[in-house]
Amino acid sequence: MTVQERWGELADIKDELAARDWFPGTSGNLAIRVSNDPLTFLVTASGRDKRKRTDEDFVLVDATGQLIGEQSGKPSAETLLHVDIFNNSNATCSLHVHTVDNNVISELYAAQGHVTFKGQEIIKALGYWEETASVRIPIIENHADIPTLARIFAPHVTSDAGAVLIRNHGITVWGETPAAAKRYLEAYEFLFSYSLKLRALGVHS
């Protein structure tokens, strides 16, 4: 697909997630693979209000996350996480959002280093169809130094689809296609919200 086609796909996803209020305070970033040889991808330009749609929402970068040619914006501060995903898998799209729910879940389960969900119908959206299926999401510590964060994040990129919670920071989800990545993100956020609502009622899932 062309850069313009990929741009449109990513912009449409951004609009949907923004409508859910998943980008508070310009937070979050999105990326989509454009080409494989050489590897290039579009990533959110730093500091953009993702509730608005403009011609400067994304920038094109290379396999190391560096701008290709002269562009008006600069890559998101967390571009190195997308670099890890695209260099170590065949994922097409990766999405990073900060929500209250995923931040609270990451704090509640940080000491365990992961959170596991089971017995929920929505897990099928993640590709698990067995009645006893469970899904486990790793939780890593947050680091302001992005290269350090990327080094801790990278070992968890072991397949073309996955997710990692960053403690009190957000979730990064990737998938084989843009539609799959969005579906996975929606499913994870559903699980987080459901779990917290049960806790509020005094029920532990």
ChimeraX attribute file (.defattr): number of C-alpha atoms within 10 A of each C-alpha:
attribute: neighborCount
match mode: 1-to-1
recipient: residues
	/A:1	9
	/A:2	9
	/A:3	16
	/A:4	10
	/A:5	11
	/A:6	19
	/A:7	23
	/A:8	12
	/A:9	15
	/A:10	25
	/A:11	21
	/A:12	13
	/A:13	17
	/A:14	24
	/A:15	15
	/A:16	13
	/A:17	19
	/A:18	17
	/A:19	12
	/A:20	10
	/A:21	15
	/A:22	20
	/A:23	20
	/A:24	15
	/A:25	12
	/A:26	14
	/A:27	19
	/A:28	27
	/A:29	27
	/A:30	25
	/A:31	29
	/A:32	27
	/A:33	26
	/A:34	23
	/A:35	15
	/A:36	13
	/A:37	7
	/A:38	9
	/A:39	16
	/A:40	23
	/A:41	28
	/A:42	27
	/A:43	30
	/A:44	27
	/A:45	22
	/A:46	20
	/A:47	17
	/A:48	20
	/A:49	17
	/A:50	25
	/A:51	18
	/A:52	11
	/A:53	13
	/A:54	11
	/A:55	8
	/A:56	13
	/A:57	21
	/A:58	27
	/A:59	25
	/A:60	26
	/A:61	22
	/A:62	16
	/A:63	18
	/A:64	15
	/A:65	23
	/A:66	16
	/A:67	19
	/A:68	12
	/A:69	7
	/A:70	8
	/A:71	11
	/A:72	8
	/A:73	17
	/A:74	18
	/A:75	21
	/A:76	22
	/A:77	16
	/A:78	22
	/A:79	24
	/A:80	23
	/A:81	23
	/A:82	32
	/A:83	24
	/A:84	20
	/A:85	28
	/A:86	26
	/A:87	15
	/A:88	15
	/A:89	16
	/A:90	17
	/A:91	24
	/A:92	24
	/A:93	31
	/A:94	31
	/A:95	26
	/A:96	25
	/A:97	24
	/A:98	23
	/A:99	21
	/A:100	16
	/A:101	19
	/A:102	25
	/A:103	19
	/A:104	18
	/A:105	22
	/A:106	29
	/A:107	18
	/A:108	15
	/A:109	15
	/A:110	19
	/A:111	12
	/A:112	11
	/A:113	15
	/A:114	17
	/A:115	18
	/A:116	12
	/A:117	16
	/A:118	15
	/A:119	13
	/A:120	15
	/A:121	13
	/A:122	17
	/A:123	22
	/A:124	15
	/A:125	15
	/A:126	19
	/A:127	13
	/A:128	14
	/A:129	13
	/A:130	10
	/A:131	12
	/A:132	9
	/A:133	15
	/A:134	15
	/A:135	15
	/A:136	13
	/A:137	18
	/A:138	20
	/A:139	26
	/A:140	21
	/A:141	17
	/A:142	17
	/A:143	14
	/A:144	9
	/A:145	10
	/A:146	15
	/A:147	14
	/A:148	12
	/A:149	18
	/A:150	18
	/A:151	13
	/A:152	15
	/A:153	23
	/A:154	18
	/A:155	10
	/A:156	17
	/A:157	20
	/A:158	11
	/A:159	14
	/A:160	17
	/A:161	23
	/A:162	23
	/A:163	23
	/A:164	22
	/A:165	28
	/A:166	23
	/A:167	23
	/A:168	22
	/A:169	23
	/A:170	24
	/A:171	24
	/A:172	24
	/A:173	26
	/A:174	33
	/A:175	26
	/A:176	17
	/A:177	18
	/A:178	22
	/A:179	14
	/A:180	21
	/A:181	25
	/A:182	20
	/A:183	16
	/A:184	25
	/A:185	25
	/A:186	17
	/A:187	18
	/A:188	22
	/A:189	16
	/A:190	15
	/A:191	22
	/A:192	21
	/A:193	17
	/A:194	15
	/A:195	17
	/A:196	19
	/A:197	15
	/A:198	12
	/A:199	12
	/A:200	10
	/A:201	8
	/A:202	9
	/A:203	10
	/A:204	10
	/A:205	14
